[in-house]
Amino acid sequence: MKDILYNGPRLVIKTDGIKIRKRNLKLSYPEIGSITIKKARLTRGWLGLILLGVILDIVLVYLLYLFVANVYDLSDLHRGHFHYSRRSSGIVLGILLVLPIVISFRISRYFSRPLMLIIKWDRSEFRIKFSELKISVAELKSYLEGKVGIEVVTRNAKMNK
């Protein structure tokens, strides 16, 4: 059996315990209450900020549309002071149509919930993204079998150990 399963900048998983480098804390396996692997949750605050961002983006796109529409109207009044090609209106309209799609794509990544490794002990907990560990869930679960209770919460089912 390996002596060290994982050695990273924030966490070290050894045979005798887990060392949390961020807090300069070494926990032996009997001290750890539980280790859980589950998808992160979105808090109401983050959802509110995302909704506010969507509303502000819609307002900005509308203001940009009003500005562009007024510039083209002014160019007709001045006759010759403002030159633009016939394709520019199509490009602007294309940008205005594509911009909400790009914004919604960028926002959708905030709704993706990564797997989190949650270590709980004595009314304290430590969370780290599981993707930062560069190990598989099965490998971690087999390594910690018998040492500490580990719970893996997936999308539809729970696997308890």
C-alpha angles and dihedrals in degrees: 000000000000119000093212120030096180133010115182141147095270105025141028120196112199136166093258098043149308124287118206106202096189091063095029089236131143116201123191116214095253089057093055113091098196144336116217130186113198143135115281118253127233115232124219090247093059091045089051092050091049091050090048090050092051091050092048091048091053090050091049092050090050092049090049090051091050091049093050092046091051093048091054091047091051091050090060091053096051095046107207102005092093117043123192135163123247091246095059094079090054091049092050092048090047091052091048090052095045096043096074090049091052091046093050090048091052092047094048091068089066089059093056108100114211124211111265129203107218119192115191128192136152097350091312132100140192124208128196132167109258092220089065091062095063092213131108126253091238092052093051092045093051090046094052097042110128093007100078138350109268124191123196113197112193130180099281108002140045123224111196129191 
